[in-house]
Amino acid sequence: MNTMEVIGIILIIAGIILASVEMYIPGFGVPGISAAICLVAGVLLTAKNVMQGIIIVIGILCILLVIFVYIQGKSKIADSS
């Protein structure tokens, strides 16, 4: 694993965290834009070919979907109380 792959993984993790912040506190946009930039750069630095890039993107989308469902479920529980 070379330095660029490590930086790519760090960017992907930062992008997922920033996207989660944007889902939890929507509206301002800076975390969302930063998340998109981090995720795109992370995939470009990490993937060795197009197929690997597609697989990484699908994995990221699955992780973000789980986080989104969790946040939505948590907010509905808080609203019903």
Secondary structure as GFF3:
##gff-version 3
##sequence-region A 1 81
A	DSSP	alpha_helix	3	24	.	.	.	ID=ss1
A	DSSP	alpha_helix	30	46	.	.	.	ID=ss2
A	DSSP	alpha_helix	50	80	.	.	.	ID=ss3
###
